[in-house]
Amino acid sequence: MKKITLTLLLALIGMGSISAAPAFRKARYDGFKVLLPKEGSIVMIGNSITDMHAWNDVFKDAKGNYLPVVNRGNSGTYSTEQMENLESYLFNQPAKVFLMIGTNDMATSGGLNLTINQLLGNVANIVKRIHKRCPNTEVYLYPILNNTTGNRVRTTWENYNAKLAEYVVAQRQAGNTWLTFIDFYQDLYAVGKGGAWSYDSLHPTAASYKIWAHAILPYLGEGVTSVYDEIEGDLTGVQHNGGFGGMVGGSATQFSVRPICADDILVFGDDEIKTGEWNELLGSNHVKNRGAGWDKGGNIDRVEKMITATFAKTGARKVCPKACFLYTGTSDCTGSADMAAVKNKYTQLVEKLRTQAPDAKIYLMALHPVGNVHHNERVVELNALMQRLAEANAADNLKFVDTYTDLTEGSKPNANFITGDFLYGRGYVKFAQKMRDALLADFPTDRYTVISDKEAANRVERANQRNAM
């Protein structure tokens, strides 16, 4: 009886703490629950600085294959939230875990304002739990990056970095050589100075991520290379932000200097596209996320800018991709913009994408239902436009993917898939099923691995139980 009571108490504590997270962040955590990193995966854990970087198509082995890197960053998150969700990442014994956390924990406003010892205690807890669950996993810790944001105190994070380094040295002296501190603080010091290294003096641009990638190459194996090296020198003079500033601008720059290959499947869209790990959901490294933002930040205009950045001529090798998925318009439909103007913008966006990728199959993904009746009527109206565009241009490789109907329950969003207007884990699986079916209709010899609704439900339940324990 005591054991049952303790389990329930732990579950309630976890649920109460997680509920404080914004809806977009809870949705991403739930999305992780349906994903099982393969044995030997490399797991990147962190906040937005980790989250906003597409790690899965950066590193290649000596044979040219992408390393099995999975992204478990979550924008705006804290060490406490990552502790609560850690079990979702540790299935199948990852080979390596890289952790950058603490930037938001130490924020004096809009953060937790933790002391150095509190944060260090949380990080040590995470490290201890990883090793207990996965004794053969190598764990790598990063310092908090230099920044100039006004709500973080330099002496606090610099003293924390020193304490973190001391903690790792002590652990290694005690025989825990599976733990390593990668100190690239000075190498990335320019992030805090802003300019071409960071548009907000906090979140890196491609020029900074290239330095980061180089810093961890020695820990990824013999012969591993970074796609950033296709362009010689630093990237400050060639990276393209598409017209963005801030964090999303930094994300755009990394896409601008990535190669585009003939077998790529690029997924463009708003915050819900950004939040999904599509390469894992479809089981293919050819699927690459090019989402535009988070927290309902991805309206049609912003997705257009991300497409501009992705296809920009920066010196990276770029050919027409095999296919592109497009999901955008939710922010426009849930706002007050004139629908005629919204539909015109969407039509122009489709034409732009067709111009940039003239030989690619282009799939227009229907917006999923939302709870507000008036807004949902606007969603249905835009979806109808997508279907008409696809039917009128079917001979020109334009297709419609119905990612609306199966996510409804009567006239409302199905709570199994959508919570608070955001896709949750089972909803992402439903999207992936529709995307797989669309691809196989055009490329029947392709291979995609997408789980069933039943398996998705089982994974969510299992992850919830493990996290609660």
PyMOL commands that set and color helices and strands:
alter all, ss='L'
color gray80, all
select helices_A, chain A and resi 2-18+23-33+48-51+55-57+79-89+116-133+154-173+189-193+195-197+206-219+227-230+246-256+271-275+278-282+300-310+330-333+339-356+373-392+394-396+405-407+425-442+453-468
alter helices_A, ss='H'
color red, helices_A
select strands_A, chain A and resi 42-46+59-60+69-73+96-100+138-141+179-181+225-226+265-269+287-291+323-327+361-365+398-401+408-409+412-413+418-419+422-423
alter strands_A, ss='S'
color yellow, strands_A
deselect
rebuild
show_as cartoon
